[in-house]
């Protein structure tokens, strides 16, 4: 990296089921998740997304996003992307799409966001057992 690099701030990170790009260029986040309810294991998601927004930086960067298992070792899903911020007033929005994500354990998983291999955000993602309504 050059000397004119200013590391950006992570403005937001959201786990959701889909991100849609509208005709006007805006994005719609669908199915924002804070917990994974599972009546039985394993539970499969055809698609999960991690939406991130970076701001107040300048330069070329590499972001890595991942979901880690209960044991803190198993990486359930991971993706990387390079992005540029040309000016301090700009922002960069990244979307990582994960296909075929499978959770095999109940318990506390985590979503992690890295910038240049430095952890910038980590938040819990509980996979909890729920009972199906009878009726």
Helices and strands as residue ranges (DSSP letters): E 9-21, E 27-32, E 35-38, E 43-55, E 59-68, E 75-85, E 91-103, E 107-115, E 118-129
